[in-house]
Amino acid sequence: MPEVNVGGDDVLVAYDGSATAARALQAAVATGLLESGRVHLLAIDANDHVVASKIAQRGVEFLDFHGVHAHNVAIRSGDPPSQII
């Protein structure tokens, strides 16, 4: 599992590509919560790293469109997301 060095003013956003996650991402942009530091957008898939990367990339592209630079963090793991985060 890759180690993501998140510290200081960095923000880790867990994103699963769902409509609910998309609305939460919109709210985070609208409120300015993602302006304080580096943004790491995390997606997890139990079977395929490529699927996780594609999910995260959609969120990264949305943020980029709104002027927020984010790093794509994709993880393949069967562990519950709550344990990984």
C-alpha distance (Angstrom), angle and dihedral (degrees) to the residues before:
residue distance angle dihedral
M1 . . .
P2 3.82 . .
E3 3.75 117.1 .
V4 3.78 114.6 -127.0
N5 3.77 113.5 -157.3
V6 3.79 102.9 -144.9
G7 3.75 116.7 169.1
G8 3.76 146.2 132.2
D9 3.77 109.3 16.2
D10 3.81 94.8 -11.3
V11 3.80 119.1 128.0
L12 3.80 126.0 -144.5
V13 3.80 113.4 -158.0
A14 3.80 118.6 -169.1
Y15 3.79 108.8 -150.4
D16 3.80 129.3 -178.6
G17 3.79 99.0 176.5
S18 3.80 94.2 -113.7
A19 3.79 123.6 137.6
T20 3.80 88.8 -108.8
A21 3.81 91.6 53.2
A22 3.81 90.5 47.5
R23 3.81 90.9 53.3
A24 3.80 90.4 48.7
L25 3.80 89.7 50.9
Q26 3.82 90.0 50.3
A27 3.80 90.0 50.6
A28 3.81 91.8 49.1
V29 3.81 90.0 53.1
A30 3.81 93.3 45.1
T31 3.80 93.6 50.7
G32 3.80 94.9 45.8
L33 3.80 93.8 -120.4
L34 3.80 91.1 136.8
E35 3.79 96.4 54.3
S36 3.80 98.4 79.3
G37 3.80 100.6 77.7
R38 3.78 146.9 -33.3
V39 3.79 114.6 -24.3
H40 3.80 121.3 -142.0
L41 3.80 113.9 -167.7
L42 3.81 110.4 -156.7
A43 3.80 126.1 -160.9
I44 3.80 124.8 175.8
D45 3.80 129.6 -161.9
A46 3.78 123.1 -178.1
N47 3.81 95.0 -143.4
D48 3.79 112.3 22.6
H49 3.80 134.7 38.4
V50 3.83 90.5 -162.1
V51 3.81 91.4 57.4
A52 3.81 90.2 50.1
S53 3.80 90.4 48.9
K54 3.82 92.2 51.1
I55 3.80 91.3 50.3
A56 3.80 91.8 49.3
Q57 3.80 91.3 45.5
R58 3.80 91.6 58.3
G59 3.79 88.8 56.1
V60 3.80 92.1 44.6
E61 3.81 90.5 52.3
F62 3.81 91.3 49.3
L63 3.79 90.6 51.5
D64 3.80 92.0 45.6
F65 3.81 89.7 53.7
H66 3.81 87.1 56.6
G67 3.79 94.3 47.9
V68 3.80 97.6 -100.2
H69 3.81 116.5 126.5
A70 3.82 112.0 -146.1
H71 3.78 135.1 178.2
N72 3.82 118.3 -127.5
V73 3.81 109.7 -125.7
A74 3.81 112.5 -176.8
I75 3.78 124.2 179.9
R76 3.79 131.7 -176.3
S77 3.76 108.2 -151.7
G78 3.76 139.3 138.7
D79 3.79 90.0 -150.7
P80 3.80 116.7 108.3
P81 3.82 110.0 -90.4
S82 3.81 89.8 -124.0
Q83 3.82 89.5 63.8
I84 3.79 92.9 48.5
I85 3.78 95.6 47.3
